[in-house]
Amino acid sequence: MRYVRPVSATQSTPPPDPGADPRPVPGQDPRTQWALTLAVIVVGALTIRPMGISGQGLAVAVLFVLNSAALLARALPENRVPPRVALTWLTLGIALAAALLGVSGSGTSYLFAYFLAGHIGYRLDTGRALTLAATCSLLCTGVLYFHLGPGDPELPWVLGLTTGVPVVVGILNRTQRQAVRSALSAAESAERAARAEARTAVLTERGRIARDVHDVLAHSLAGINMQLELADALLDTGDLAKVREANDKAHSLVKESLKQAQWTVHALREDALPLLESLTAMIESAGHHDALTVTGTVREPTAQVTQGLLRIAQEALTNAARHAPGGRVAVELTFSAASITLRVRNRPAARAVTPGVGSGMGLIGMRERVALLGGSVGAGPVTEGRDQGGWQVEAVIPG
């Protein structure tokens, strides 16, 4: 049996109330229960005799009304009847059924005992149900065998033994009900887990898109803004050649931004990009020629690894252009048996740094990308060698 209810990833589900379970259970249709209960009462009213306002007829009438009330109580929801109250009510019910069986002179009084015994199996746990059903059989058998009342002389005492048998049907119904509810609960738990997983996937994808948007917009716009600010500052000096140079650089950054937008589209579509060709084009478009060094046996990694390496290189190159303009940049790509290492190192600035404000998300984005790929990344100043005073970014990604 499957219980499926389509729900969006952002929709929340209230916790289930253990005290109420409005779901219908197979074999326990309330309309069927009401129909059977009313049928027993109507048949009893038409057949059970004597009924009157005095003597034996009064006793039969009172017991008939009490038995009918006990039988009608079957329709009460389980969550509204505490277990102790249910045990008391059903115990009194079988006692009343046995009494009606002994007092009535004819008719179908035994039906009350049968239906109550069946409900005992459904309402109580197995141990108590079997005990109470056995008590019902013994009471009815004793009433008929020892003729403890006027009774119906045509009813054999063996009939009393069978009054507890319907408890088996009740137990089977209860077992089926519990199995169905367990299946429904398991399905709802699986649904909640699937919804949580879907929400996690949505948040992960949002984070991925946010990183890609940051890489394209923040980097490109920051570079273009720096060149335009430089051109604006040069206008006061009257050096049109440098103004034109800054303007041309801004145009080249716009073209580069378009390329980066294409890379982002490829990434969102999970299209495969060639790592070496894309990295070389990125480095050269940033104004650094012959800056890439490749060691190890070159191989084409997965699209996710390729995209991660390209985005890290883009972040490092943009930061180098922003914080160390004019400084030489060296990029190393190392292939080992188990991983790929990307190292981007820049020397100190060769010309004045134009103040600017970054988004602050660059290094965070790099760490998130590498963490998703199971690798590591480090960034910090270069403290020795010919690049001392510069900055280095190093990422190691399995693949």
C-alpha positions as CSV (number, residue, x, y, z in Angstrom):
1,M,0.0,0.0,0.0
2,R,1.4,3.4,-0.9
3,Y,0.5,6.7,0.6
4,V,1.6,9.6,-1.7
5,R,0.8,13.2,-1.4
6,P,2.8,15.6,-3.6
7,V,4.2,18.6,-1.7
8,S,6.6,21.3,-2.7
9,A,10.0,21.5,-1.2
10,T,9.2,24.7,0.7
11,Q,5.9,23.6,2.1
12,S,6.0,22.6,5.8
13,T,4.1,19.8,7.4
14,P,2.7,20.1,10.9
15,P,3.7,17.4,13.3
16,P,1.2,14.6,13.6
17,D,-1.0,14.5,16.6
18,P,-0.6,11.1,18.3
19,G,-4.0,11.5,20.0
20,A,-6.0,11.9,16.8
21,D,-6.0,9.8,13.7
22,P,-8.8,10.9,11.3
23,R,-7.7,8.6,8.5
24,P,-10.0,5.9,7.5
25,V,-8.8,2.4,8.2
26,P,-9.8,-0.5,5.9
27,G,-12.5,-2.8,7.4
28,Q,-13.6,-0.1,9.9
29,D,-15.9,2.1,7.8
30,P,-18.0,4.0,10.4
31,R,-21.1,3.7,8.2
32,T,-20.8,0.0,8.1
33,Q,-20.4,-0.1,11.9
34,W,-23.5,2.0,12.4
35,A,-25.5,-0.1,10.0
36,L,-24.6,-3.4,11.7
37,T,-25.2,-1.9,15.2
38,L,-28.6,-0.6,14.2
39,A,-29.5,-3.8,12.5
40,V,-28.7,-5.8,15.7
41,I,-30.8,-3.4,17.8
42,V,-33.7,-3.4,15.3
43,V,-33.7,-7.2,15.1
44,G,-33.4,-7.5,18.8
45,A,-36.3,-5.1,19.3
46,L,-38.5,-7.2,17.0
47,T,-37.6,-10.6,18.3
48,I,-36.6,-10.5,21.9
49,R,-39.4,-11.3,24.2
50,P,-41.0,-10.6,26.6
51,M,-40.8,-6.8,26.8
52,G,-43.1,-4.8,29.0
53,I,-43.5,-2.4,31.8
54,S,-43.6,-4.9,34.7
55,G,-42.1,-8.2,35.9
56,Q,-39.9,-10.1,33.5
57,G,-40.9,-7.9,30.6
58,L,-39.5,-4.8,32.4
59,A,-36.2,-6.6,33.2
60,V,-35.8,-7.6,29.6
61,A,-36.6,-4.1,28.4
62,V,-34.1,-2.5,30.7
63,L,-31.4,-5.0,29.8
64,F,-32.1,-4.5,26.1
65,V,-31.7,-0.7,26.4
66,L,-28.4,-1.1,28.4
67,N,-27.1,-3.6,25.8
68,S,-28.1,-1.3,23.0
69,A,-26.2,1.6,24.7
70,A,-23.1,-0.7,25.2
71,L,-23.3,-1.7,21.5
72,L,-23.7,1.9,20.3
73,A,-20.6,2.9,22.2
74,R,-18.5,1.0,19.7
75,A,-18.8,4.1,17.5
76,L,-16.9,6.3,20.0
77,P,-13.4,7.2,18.6
78,E,-10.5,5.5,20.4
79,N,-8.7,8.7,21.3
80,R,-11.8,9.8,23.3
81,V,-12.1,6.7,25.4
82,P,-9.2,6.0,27.8
83,P,-8.1,2.3,27.9
84,R,-9.4,1.8,31.5
85,V,-12.8,3.2,30.6
86,A,-13.0,1.0,27.6
87,L,-12.1,-2.1,29.7
88,T,-14.8,-1.2,32.2
89,W,-17.4,-0.5,29.6
90,L,-16.8,-3.8,27.7
91,T,-16.6,-5.8,30.9
92,L,-20.0,-4.4,32.0
93,G,-21.2,-5.0,28.4
94,I,-20.6,-8.7,28.4
95,A,-22.2,-9.0,31.9
96,L,-25.3,-7.3,30.6
97,A,-25.3,-9.5,27.4
98,A,-25.1,-12.6,29.6
99,A,-27.9,-11.3,31.8
100,L,-30.1,-10.5,28.8
101,L,-29.5,-14.0,27.5
102,G,-30.6,-15.5,30.8
103,V,-33.7,-13.3,31.3
104,S,-35.2,-13.1,27.8
105,G,-37.6,-16.0,26.9
106,S,-36.9,-15.9,23.2
107,G,-35.3,-13.9,20.4
108,T,-31.8,-12.9,19.3
109,S,-30.4,-11.6,22.6
110,Y,-27.2,-13.6,21.9
111,L,-26.2,-11.2,19.1
112,F,-25.2,-8.5,21.6
113,A,-22.7,-10.9,23.1
114,Y,-21.3,-11.8,19.7
115,F,-20.8,-8.2,18.5
116,L,-19.4,-7.0,21.8
117,A,-16.8,-9.9,21.8
118,G,-15.8,-8.9,18.3
119,H,-15.3,-5.3,19.4
120,I,-13.3,-6.4,22.5
121,G,-10.7,-7.9,20.1
122,Y,-10.6,-4.7,18.1
123,R,-10.5,-2.2,21.0
124,L,-8.3,-4.0,23.6
125,D,-4.8,-5.5,23.5
126,T,-4.6,-9.2,22.7
127,G,-4.1,-10.4,26.3
128,R,-7.0,-8.5,27.8
129,A,-9.2,-9.2,24.7
130,L,-8.7,-13.0,25.0
131,T,-9.3,-12.9,28.8
132,L,-12.5,-10.9,28.5
133,A,-13.7,-13.0,25.5
134,A,-13.1,-16.2,27.6
135,T,-15.1,-14.5,30.4
136,C,-17.9,-13.7,28.0
137,S,-18.1,-17.4,26.9
138,L,-18.0,-18.7,30.4
139,L,-20.8,-16.3,31.6
140,C,-23.1,-17.1,28.7
141,T,-22.4,-20.8,29.0
142,G,-23.1,-20.8,32.7
143,V,-26.3,-18.8,32.2
144,L,-27.6,-21.3,29.6
145,Y,-26.2,-24.5,31.3
146,F,-27.4,-23.8,34.8
147,H,-30.6,-22.0,33.7
148,L,-29.9,-19.0,36.0
149,G,-32.9,-17.2,34.6
150,P,-36.1,-17.9,32.7
151,G,-34.1,-17.9,29.5
152,D,-34.9,-19.4,26.2
153,P,-35.3,-23.1,26.7
154,E,-34.4,-23.8,23.0
155,L,-30.9,-22.2,23.2
156,P,-28.2,-24.9,23.8
157,W,-25.5,-24.2,26.3
158,V,-22.9,-24.8,23.6
159,L,-24.0,-21.5,22.1
160,G,-22.6,-19.7,25.1
161,L,-19.1,-21.1,24.4
162,T,-19.2,-19.6,20.9
163,T,-20.0,-16.1,22.0
164,G,-16.3,-15.3,22.6
165,V,-15.1,-16.6,19.2
166,P,-15.7,-13.2,17.3
167,V,-12.8,-11.8,19.4
168,V,-10.5,-13.4,16.8
169,V,-12.0,-11.3,14.1
170,G,-11.6,-8.2,16.2
171,I,-8.0,-9.0,16.8
172,L,-7.3,-9.5,13.1
173,N,-9.0,-6.2,12.3
174,R,-6.9,-4.4,15.0
175,T,-3.7,-6.0,13.6
176,Q,-4.7,-4.8,10.1
177,R,-5.4,-1.4,11.4
178,Q,-2.1,-1.1,13.1
179,A,-0.3,-2.4,10.0
180,V,-2.0,0.2,7.8
181,R,-1.3,3.0,10.2
182,S,2.3,2.0,10.5
183,A,2.6,2.0,6.7
184,L,0.9,5.4,6.5
185,S,3.3,6.8,9.2
186,A,6.3,5.3,7.4
187,A,5.1,6.8,4.1
188,E,4.6,10.2,5.8
189,S,8.1,10.0,7.4
190,A,9.6,9.2,4.0
191,E,7.6,12.1,2.5
192,R,9.0,14.5,5.2
193,A,12.5,13.1,4.5
194,A,12.1,13.6,0.8
195,R,10.8,17.1,1.3
196,A,13.8,17.9,3.6
197,E,16.2,16.5,1.0
198,A,14.5,18.5,-1.8
199,R,14.8,21.6,0.3
200,T,18.5,20.9,0.9
201,A,19.0,20.4,-2.8
202,V,17.2,23.7,-3.5
203,L,19.4,25.6,-1.0
204,T,22.5,24.0,-2.4
205,E,21.5,25.0,-5.9
206,R,20.8,28.5,-4.7
207,G,24.2,28.7,-3.2
208,R,25.8,27.4,-6.4
209,I,23.9,30.0,-8.5
210,A,24.9,32.7,-6.0
211,R,28.5,31.8,-6.3
212,D,28.3,31.9,-10.1
213,V,26.5,35.2,-10.1
214,H,29.2,36.6,-7.7
215,D,31.9,35.3,-10.0
216,V,30.5,36.9,-13.1
217,L,28.9,40.1,-11.8
218,A,31.1,41.1,-8.8
219,H,34.4,40.4,-10.4
220,S,33.6,41.9,-13.8
221,L,31.8,45.0,-12.5
222,A,34.6,45.6,-10.0
223,G,37.2,45.5,-12.8
224,I,35.1,47.7,-15.1
225,N,34.5,50.1,-12.2
226,M,38.2,50.4,-11.5
227,Q,39.0,51.3,-15.1
228,L,36.2,53.8,-15.4
229,E,37.4,55.5,-12.1
230,L,40.9,55.6,-13.5
231,A,39.7,57.1,-16.8
232,D,37.7,59.7,-14.8
233,A,40.8,60.6,-12.7
234,L,43.0,60.9,-15.9
235,L,40.6,63.3,-17.5
236,D,41.8,66.0,-15.1
237,T,45.4,65.4,-16.3
238,G,44.5,65.9,-19.9
239,D,46.4,62.7,-20.8
240,L,44.0,61.4,-23.5
241,A,46.2,58.5,-24.4
242,K,45.9,57.0,-20.9
243,V,42.2,57.8,-20.8
244,R,41.8,55.9,-24.1
245,E,43.9,53.1,-22.7
246,A,41.7,52.8,-19.5
247,N,38.6,53.0,-21.7
248,D,39.9,50.2,-23.9
249,K,40.7,48.2,-20.9
250,A,37.1,48.7,-19.7
251,H,35.8,47.5,-23.1
252,S,38.0,44.4,-22.9
253,L,36.6,43.7,-19.4
254,V,33.1,43.9,-20.8
255,K,34.0,41.4,-23.5
256,E,35.5,39.2,-20.8
257,S,32.4,39.5,-18.7
258,L,30.4,38.1,-21.7
259,K,32.8,35.1,-21.8
260,Q,32.3,34.6,-18.1
261,A,28.6,34.8,-18.5
262,Q,28.9,32.0,-21.1
263,W,31.0,29.9,-18.7
264,T,28.3,30.4,-16.0
265,V,25.6,29.3,-18.4
266,H,27.7,26.2,-19.2
267,A,28.1,25.6,-15.5
268,L,24.4,25.9,-14.7
269,R,23.7,23.5,-17.6
270,E,26.5,21.3,-16.4
271,D,28.1,21.4,-19.9
272,A,31.7,20.1,-20.0
273,L,34.4,22.7,-20.6
274,P,38.0,21.8,-21.6
275,L,40.1,22.7,-18.6
276,L,43.4,23.7,-20.2
277,E,41.9,25.7,-23.1
278,S,39.5,27.5,-20.8
279,L,42.1,28.3,-18.2
280,T,44.6,29.5,-20.8
281,A,42.0,31.8,-22.4
282,M,41.1,33.1,-19.0
283,I,44.7,33.9,-18.1
284,E,45.4,35.6,-21.4
285,S,42.2,37.6,-21.3
286,A,43.4,38.9,-17.9
287,G,46.6,40.3,-19.6
288,H,49.0,37.6,-18.5
289,H,50.7,35.7,-21.3
290,D,52.8,32.5,-20.8
291,A,51.8,32.5,-17.2
292,L,50.5,28.9,-17.1
293,T,52.7,26.0,-16.1
294,V,51.4,22.5,-16.3
295,T,53.1,19.4,-14.7
296,G,52.0,15.8,-14.5
297,T,50.0,13.7,-16.9
298,V,47.2,15.9,-18.2
299,R,43.7,14.5,-18.1
300,E,40.2,15.9,-18.4
301,P,38.4,16.0,-15.0
302,T,34.7,15.9,-14.4
303,A,32.6,19.0,-15.3
304,Q,32.2,19.8,-11.6
305,V,35.9,19.7,-11.0
306,T,36.7,21.7,-14.1
307,Q,34.2,24.4,-13.2
308,G,35.5,24.6,-9.7
309,L,39.1,25.1,-10.8
310,L,38.1,27.7,-13.3
311,R,36.1,29.7,-10.8
312,I,38.9,29.6,-8.3
313,A,41.4,30.8,-10.9
314,Q,39.0,33.5,-11.9
315,E,38.7,34.7,-8.3
316,A,42.4,34.7,-7.8
317,L,43.1,36.6,-11.0
318,T,40.5,39.2,-10.3
319,N,41.9,39.7,-6.8
320,A,45.4,40.0,-8.2
321,A,44.2,42.7,-10.7
322,R,42.4,44.6,-7.9
323,H,45.0,44.4,-5.2
324,A,48.3,44.1,-7.1
325,P,47.9,45.9,-10.4
326,G,50.9,45.5,-12.7
327,G,52.3,42.6,-10.6
328,R,53.4,39.5,-12.4
329,V,51.1,36.5,-12.1
330,A,52.1,32.8,-12.3
331,V,49.6,30.0,-12.5
332,E,50.6,26.3,-11.9
333,L,48.4,23.3,-12.7
334,T,49.6,20.0,-11.3
335,F,48.1,16.7,-12.1
336,S,48.8,13.8,-9.7
337,A,47.4,10.3,-9.5
338,A,44.7,11.3,-7.0
339,S,44.2,15.0,-7.3
340,I,44.6,18.2,-9.3
341,T,46.4,21.2,-7.7
342,L,45.9,24.8,-8.9
343,R,48.2,27.4,-7.6
344,V,47.9,31.1,-8.5
345,R,50.6,33.4,-7.2
346,N,51.0,37.2,-7.9
347,R,53.9,39.5,-7.0
348,P,53.4,42.8,-5.3
349,A,51.7,45.7,-7.1
350,A,53.8,47.5,-9.7
351,R,51.6,50.6,-9.8
352,A,49.3,52.5,-7.5
353,V,46.3,50.5,-6.2
354,T,42.9,52.1,-6.8
355,P,40.8,51.8,-3.6
356,G,37.8,49.6,-4.1
357,V,35.3,47.7,-2.1
358,G,34.9,43.9,-2.8
359,S,31.9,41.8,-2.0
360,G,33.8,39.8,0.7
361,M,32.3,36.6,-0.8
362,G,35.3,35.6,-2.9
363,L,37.2,33.4,-0.5
364,I,34.0,32.1,1.0
365,G,32.9,31.1,-2.5
366,M,36.2,29.3,-3.1
367,R,36.0,27.4,0.1
368,E,32.4,26.4,-0.6
369,R,33.3,25.1,-4.1
370,V,36.3,23.1,-2.9
371,A,34.3,21.7,0.1
372,L,31.6,20.4,-2.2
373,L,34.3,18.7,-4.3
374,G,36.0,17.2,-1.2
375,G,39.2,19.2,-1.6
376,S,41.0,21.9,0.3
377,V,42.0,25.5,-0.4
378,G,44.4,28.0,1.2
379,A,45.2,31.6,0.7
380,G,47.8,33.9,2.2
381,P,50.8,36.2,1.7
382,V,54.0,34.9,0.1
383,T,56.8,35.3,2.8
384,E,59.8,34.1,0.8
385,G,61.3,33.8,-2.6
386,R,61.2,36.2,-5.5
387,D,57.4,36.7,-5.1
388,Q,57.8,37.7,-1.4
389,G,55.2,40.3,-0.5
390,G,52.7,38.9,-3.0
391,W,49.7,36.6,-2.5
392,Q,49.1,33.0,-3.2
393,V,45.9,30.9,-3.6
394,E,46.3,27.1,-3.7
395,A,43.5,24.6,-4.2
396,V,43.8,20.8,-4.1
397,I,40.8,18.9,-5.5
398,P,40.4,15.1,-5.8
399,G,39.9,14.0,-9.4
